[in-house]
Amino acid sequence: MSYSPRISLLPPPGPSVLSIFSQPSSSESIVPSLFLDASAIRSAVFVDEQHCSAAEEIDADDPRSWHWVVFATSRERGGDSANAADLGGAETVAAATIRLVPVSVASPDGDDSVVTHIEGPSHHPTHMWDGHESYIKLGRLATLSAYRGLGLGRLLVNAALQWASENATTLRTIENPTSREEKREMGEEQHKGESKAENDGDGKGNGWNGLVLVHAQTVVESFYKRLGFVTDEGMGRWYEEDIEHLAMWRRLTLT
């Protein structure tokens, strides 16, 4: 009897996830358990293995992002099977995770003041990004060492991209705090026209036309290429936590 690995999705969990650092003793009672699973995987990979800063691991994007966790079975440790569709067994383990940061927009001068920003690469337009178009960002892809080689990373990327392609309206309507404050100041009526343009997906405002960004460690560039991403050489290469990164894009067909 075949078994498909279980993938669970956590919608944006809100600011409670930041309590993992601010209130560690009470975080288990106020933070969604699925986020705790994702955080444990990320900590094992990025902090323990790659020696990234624990203080930077949970960031301001986590409360507003979608998070996926894939559960494999403990008997698969050590890569006994290379088939991610055959993970039968009694005990399941949170083995891999990814997050999707919602629509981000950059201003013409490179000041990404709207939602989030491109950390590290050049902000100027390239032949792949005009410096204005909205994009979503995949990141924090991590798989526990004992479960690598099973295709779980590919499974998660595909699951997140499929969800995004089917939920463009949801992604387009995510607002940023600055935009919300401006609405209150200018009045809802005056802002209606702007909101419609944002949600129509015209590449301006918070509209989104399927553009996806990843900041890939250079050692996994080929992994993302196999999944349809293309390296943006115009953004150069940079270091995050002493690890070389590059920018890659993919355009989704929205359904």
The 8 nearest C-alpha neighbors of each residue, nearest first, counted from 0:
[[1, 2, 87, 85, 3, 86, 88, 84],
 [2, 0, 85, 3, 87, 84, 86, 4],
 [3, 1, 85, 87, 86, 84, 4, 0],
 [2, 4, 84, 5, 85, 86, 1, 83],
 [5, 3, 71, 70, 86, 2, 84, 6],
 [4, 6, 70, 69, 3, 7, 71, 68],
 [5, 7, 69, 68, 70, 4, 67, 8],
 [8, 6, 68, 67, 69, 5, 9, 33],
 [7, 9, 67, 66, 10, 68, 6, 65],
 [8, 10, 66, 65, 67, 11, 33, 7],
 [11, 9, 65, 12, 8, 66, 64, 63],
 [12, 10, 63, 64, 65, 62, 13, 9],
 [13, 11, 62, 10, 63, 16, 14, 9],
 [12, 14, 62, 15, 11, 63, 16, 61],
 [13, 15, 62, 16, 17, 12, 18, 63],
 [14, 16, 17, 18, 13, 30, 29, 12],
 [17, 15, 18, 14, 30, 19, 62, 13],
 [16, 18, 19, 15, 14, 20, 21, 57],
 [17, 19, 21, 22, 20, 16, 15, 26],
 [20, 18, 23, 26, 17, 22, 21, 16],
 [21, 19, 18, 23, 22, 17, 54, 26],
 [20, 22, 18, 19, 23, 17, 26, 24],
 [23, 21, 18, 24, 20, 25, 19, 26],
 [24, 22, 19, 26, 20, 25, 21, 18],
 [25, 23, 22, 26, 27, 19, 28, 21],
 [24, 26, 23, 27, 28, 22, 29, 18],
 [27, 25, 23, 19, 29, 28, 30, 18],
 [28, 26, 25, 30, 29, 32, 24, 35],
 [27, 29, 26, 25, 30, 31, 32, 24],
 [28, 30, 26, 27, 15, 31, 25, 16],
 [29, 31, 16, 26, 27, 15, 28, 32],
 [32, 30, 34, 33, 35, 29, 12, 27],
 [31, 33, 35, 34, 30, 36, 27, 28],
 [34, 32, 36, 35, 31, 37, 9, 68],
 [33, 35, 37, 36, 32, 31, 38, 30],
 [34, 36, 32, 38, 33, 37, 39, 31],
 [37, 35, 33, 39, 34, 38, 93, 32],
 [38, 36, 34, 40, 35, 39, 96, 41],
 [37, 39, 35, 41, 40, 36, 34, 42],
 [40, 38, 42, 36, 37, 41, 35, 43],
 [41, 39, 43, 37, 38, 42, 143, 44],
 [42, 40, 38, 44, 43, 39, 45, 141],
 [41, 43, 46, 39, 45, 40, 44, 38],
 [42, 44, 47, 40, 41, 46, 45, 39],
 [45, 43, 48, 41, 42, 47, 46, 40],
 [44, 46, 49, 42, 51, 41, 48, 47],
 [45, 47, 50, 51, 42, 49, 48, 53],
 [46, 48, 43, 50, 44, 49, 45, 42],
 [49, 47, 44, 50, 45, 46, 43, 51],
 [48, 50, 45, 51, 46, 47, 44, 242],
 [51, 49, 46, 47, 48, 45, 52, 240],
 [50, 52, 46, 45, 49, 240, 53, 56],
 [51, 53, 54, 55, 46, 56, 50, 240],
 [52, 54, 56, 55, 46, 51, 42, 57],
 [53, 55, 52, 56, 57, 20, 58, 51],
 [56, 54, 52, 53, 57, 58, 51, 240],
 [55, 57, 53, 54, 58, 52, 42, 51],
 [58, 56, 55, 61, 54, 17, 59, 53],
 [59, 57, 60, 61, 55, 56, 17, 62],
 [58, 60, 61, 62, 57, 63, 17, 14],
 [61, 59, 58, 63, 62, 64, 100, 115],
 [60, 62, 64, 63, 59, 58, 57, 16],
 [63, 61, 13, 14, 12, 11, 60, 64],
 [64, 62, 11, 61, 60, 13, 12, 65],
 [65, 63, 100, 11, 61, 99, 62, 60],
 [64, 66, 10, 11, 99, 98, 9, 100],
 [67, 65, 98, 9, 8, 97, 64, 99],
 [68, 66, 8, 97, 96, 7, 9, 98],
 [69, 67, 96, 7, 6, 95, 37, 70],
 [70, 68, 6, 95, 5, 94, 93, 96],
 [69, 71, 93, 92, 5, 94, 91, 4],
 [72, 70, 91, 92, 4, 94, 86, 69],
 [73, 71, 91, 74, 90, 92, 88, 75],
 [72, 74, 75, 76, 90, 91, 92, 71],
 [73, 75, 72, 76, 88, 90, 79, 86],
 [76, 74, 73, 79, 72, 78, 77, 80],
 [77, 75, 145, 78, 74, 146, 73, 79],
 [76, 78, 145, 79, 75, 146, 147, 144],
 [77, 79, 80, 76, 75, 146, 148, 81],
 [80, 78, 75, 77, 76, 81, 74, 149],
 [79, 81, 78, 82, 75, 149, 83, 85],
 [82, 80, 149, 148, 83, 78, 79, 150],
 [81, 83, 84, 80, 85, 149, 150, 86],
 [82, 84, 149, 85, 150, 86, 81, 151],
 [85, 83, 3, 82, 2, 86, 4, 1],
 [86, 84, 2, 1, 83, 82, 87, 3],
 [87, 85, 2, 72, 84, 71, 4, 83],
 [86, 88, 2, 85, 72, 1, 89, 3],
 [89, 87, 72, 90, 86, 74, 73, 91],
 [88, 90, 91, 72, 87, 73, 74, 86],
 [91, 89, 72, 73, 88, 92, 74, 71],
 [92, 90, 72, 71, 70, 73, 89, 93],
 [91, 93, 70, 71, 94, 72, 73, 90],
 [94, 92, 70, 69, 36, 95, 68, 71],
 [93, 95, 143, 70, 92, 142, 69, 71],
 [96, 94, 142, 69, 141, 68, 93, 143],
 [95, 97, 68, 67, 141, 140, 37, 69],
 [98, 96, 140, 139, 67, 66, 138, 155],
 [99, 97, 66, 138, 65, 137, 139, 67],
 [98, 100, 137, 65, 64, 136, 101, 66],
 [99, 101, 64, 136, 135, 137, 98, 60],
 [102, 100, 135, 170, 99, 64, 103, 136],
 [103, 101, 135, 134, 133, 170, 205, 171],
 [102, 104, 114, 134, 133, 115, 135, 101],
 [103, 105, 133, 113, 111, 132, 131, 114],
 [106, 104, 111, 131, 109, 130, 110, 107],
 [105, 107, 109, 110, 108, 111, 131, 104],
 [108, 106, 109, 130, 131, 105, 110, 123],
 [109, 107, 106, 110, 123, 105, 122, 130],
 [108, 110, 122, 106, 107, 111, 105, 123],
 [111, 109, 112, 106, 108, 105, 107, 116],
 [112, 110, 105, 116, 113, 106, 109, 115],
 [113, 111, 110, 114, 105, 115, 106, 116],
 [112, 114, 111, 104, 115, 175, 177, 103],
 [115, 113, 103, 175, 112, 104, 116, 111],
 [114, 116, 103, 113, 111, 112, 117, 104],
 [117, 115, 111, 118, 114, 103, 105, 112],
 [116, 118, 119, 120, 115, 122, 111, 121],
 [119, 117, 116, 120, 239, 214, 121, 115],
 [118, 120, 237, 117, 121, 238, 239, 236],
 [121, 119, 234, 235, 237, 118, 122, 236],
 [120, 122, 234, 123, 119, 235, 233, 124],
 [123, 121, 109, 120, 124, 130, 234, 117],
 [122, 124, 121, 130, 109, 125, 234, 108],
 [125, 123, 130, 129, 128, 122, 126, 127],
 [126, 124, 128, 127, 233, 129, 123, 234],
 [125, 127, 128, 124, 129, 233, 231, 232],
 [128, 126, 125, 231, 129, 248, 124, 233],
 [129, 127, 125, 130, 124, 126, 132, 131],
 [130, 128, 124, 131, 125, 132, 127, 126],
 [129, 131, 124, 128, 107, 132, 105, 123],
 [132, 130, 105, 129, 106, 107, 104, 133],
 [131, 133, 202, 203, 130, 129, 104, 134],
 [134, 132, 104, 207, 103, 202, 102, 206],
 [135, 133, 210, 102, 103, 211, 207, 132],
 [136, 134, 102, 211, 101, 100, 103, 212],
 [135, 137, 212, 100, 211, 213, 99, 138],
 [138, 136, 99, 213, 98, 100, 212, 135],
 [137, 139, 140, 98, 97, 213, 136, 99],
 [138, 140, 97, 98, 141, 41, 96, 137],
 [141, 139, 97, 138, 96, 98, 152, 142],
 [140, 142, 95, 96, 41, 139, 44, 97],
 [143, 141, 95, 94, 144, 147, 146, 96],
 [142, 144, 94, 146, 145, 95, 40, 44],
 [143, 145, 146, 147, 142, 44, 77, 76],
 [144, 146, 76, 77, 143, 147, 78, 75],
 [147, 145, 144, 143, 76, 78, 149, 94],
 [148, 146, 149, 144, 145, 142, 143, 78],
 [147, 149, 150, 81, 78, 146, 151, 80],
 [150, 148, 81, 83, 147, 151, 82, 146],
 [149, 151, 153, 152, 148, 83, 154, 147],
 [150, 152, 154, 153, 149, 155, 83, 95],
 [153, 151, 155, 154, 150, 156, 142, 95],
 [152, 154, 156, 150, 151, 155, 157, 226],
 [153, 155, 151, 152, 157, 156, 158, 150],
 [154, 156, 158, 152, 157, 153, 159, 151],
 [157, 155, 153, 159, 158, 154, 160, 152],
 [156, 158, 160, 154, 155, 159, 161, 153],
 [157, 159, 155, 161, 156, 160, 154, 162],
 [160, 158, 162, 156, 161, 157, 155, 163],
 [161, 159, 163, 157, 162, 158, 156, 164],
 [162, 160, 164, 158, 163, 159, 157, 165],
 [161, 163, 159, 165, 160, 164, 166, 158],
 [164, 162, 160, 166, 165, 161, 167, 159],
 [163, 165, 253, 161, 162, 166, 254, 167],
 [164, 166, 162, 254, 163, 167, 161, 253],
 [167, 165, 163, 169, 168, 164, 162, 170],
 [166, 168, 170, 169, 164, 163, 165, 171],
 [169, 167, 171, 170, 166, 172, 198, 165],
 [170, 168, 166, 167, 172, 171, 173, 163],
 [171, 169, 167, 168, 172, 173, 101, 102],
 [170, 172, 168, 206, 198, 169, 173, 207],
 [173, 171, 169, 170, 198, 174, 168, 205],
 [174, 172, 170, 171, 169, 175, 101, 102],
 [175, 173, 172, 178, 176, 179, 205, 114],
 [174, 176, 114, 178, 177, 113, 179, 173],
 [177, 175, 179, 178, 180, 174, 114, 113],
 [178, 176, 180, 179, 175, 181, 113, 112],
 [177, 179, 181, 175, 176, 180, 182, 174],
 [178, 180, 176, 182, 177, 181, 175, 183],
 [181, 179, 177, 183, 182, 178, 176, 184],
 [180, 182, 184, 178, 183, 179, 185, 177],
 [183, 181, 179, 180, 185, 184, 186, 187],
 [184, 182, 180, 186, 181, 185, 179, 187],
 [183, 185, 181, 182, 186, 180, 187, 179],
 [186, 184, 182, 183, 181, 189, 187, 190],
 [187, 185, 183, 182, 188, 184, 189, 190],
 [186, 188, 190, 189, 182, 191, 183, 185],
 [189, 187, 190, 191, 186, 192, 185, 182],
 [188, 190, 187, 191, 186, 185, 192, 193],
 [189, 191, 187, 193, 188, 192, 182, 194],
 [192, 190, 194, 188, 193, 189, 187, 195],
 [193, 191, 195, 194, 190, 196, 189, 188],
 [192, 194, 196, 190, 191, 195, 197, 204],
 [195, 193, 197, 191, 196, 192, 190, 198],
 [194, 196, 198, 192, 197, 193, 199, 191],
 [197, 195, 193, 199, 194, 198, 192, 201],
 [198, 196, 206, 205, 204, 194, 195, 199],
 [197, 199, 206, 195, 171, 200, 196, 172],
 [200, 198, 196, 197, 201, 206, 195, 171],
 [206, 199, 201, 207, 198, 208, 202, 197],
 [200, 202, 203, 206, 199, 196, 207, 208],
 [201, 203, 132, 206, 200, 133, 207, 208],
 [204, 202, 201, 206, 132, 205, 197, 133],
 [203, 205, 197, 206, 104, 202, 196, 133],
 [204, 206, 197, 171, 203, 133, 102, 207],
 [200, 207, 205, 197, 198, 171, 202, 204],
 [206, 208, 200, 133, 171, 209, 202, 134],
 [209, 207, 200, 210, 202, 206, 201, 133],
 [208, 210, 251, 250, 207, 253, 211, 252],
 [209, 211, 250, 134, 208, 249, 251, 135],
 [212, 210, 135, 249, 134, 248, 136, 250],
 [213, 211, 136, 248, 247, 135, 137, 134],
 [214, 212, 137, 247, 215, 136, 246, 138],
 [215, 213, 246, 245, 244, 247, 216, 212],
 [216, 214, 244, 245, 213, 217, 220, 246],
 [215, 217, 244, 218, 219, 243, 245, 220],
 [216, 218, 220, 244, 219, 215, 243, 245],
 [217, 219, 216, 220, 221, 215, 243, 222],
 [220, 218, 222, 217, 221, 216, 215, 223],
 [219, 221, 217, 222, 223, 218, 215, 224],
 [220, 222, 224, 219, 223, 225, 218, 217],
 [223, 221, 219, 225, 220, 224, 226, 153],
 [224, 222, 226, 225, 220, 228, 221, 227],
 [223, 225, 228, 221, 227, 226, 222, 229],
 [224, 226, 223, 222, 227, 221, 228, 220],
 [227, 225, 223, 224, 228, 222, 153, 157],
 [226, 228, 224, 225, 249, 223, 229, 248],
 [229, 227, 249, 224, 248, 223, 247, 226],
 [230, 228, 247, 248, 224, 249, 231, 227],
 [229, 231, 247, 246, 232, 248, 228, 245],
 [232, 230, 233, 247, 246, 234, 127, 229],
 [233, 231, 235, 234, 230, 246, 245, 236],
 [234, 232, 125, 231, 235, 126, 121, 124],
 [235, 233, 121, 120, 232, 231, 246, 236],
 [234, 236, 232, 233, 120, 245, 237, 121],
 [237, 235, 245, 244, 120, 243, 234, 238],
 [236, 238, 244, 243, 119, 120, 245, 235],
 [239, 237, 243, 242, 241, 244, 240, 236],
 [238, 240, 242, 241, 243, 237, 244, 119],
 [239, 241, 242, 51, 238, 52, 50, 243],
 [240, 242, 238, 239, 243, 51, 237, 50],
 [243, 241, 238, 239, 240, 244, 216, 237],
 [242, 244, 238, 237, 216, 217, 239, 241],
 [245, 243, 216, 217, 215, 237, 236, 238],
 [244, 246, 236, 215, 214, 217, 216, 235],
 [245, 247, 214, 231, 213, 230, 215, 234],
 [246, 248, 230, 229, 213, 231, 228, 212],
 [249, 247, 212, 228, 229, 211, 213, 230],
 [248, 250, 228, 211, 210, 227, 229, 251],
 [249, 251, 210, 209, 211, 252, 248, 208],
 [252, 250, 209, 253, 164, 210, 249, 211],
 [251, 253, 164, 209, 254, 250, 208, 165],
 [252, 254, 164, 251, 209, 165, 167, 208],
 [253, 165, 164, 252, 167, 166, 251, 163]]
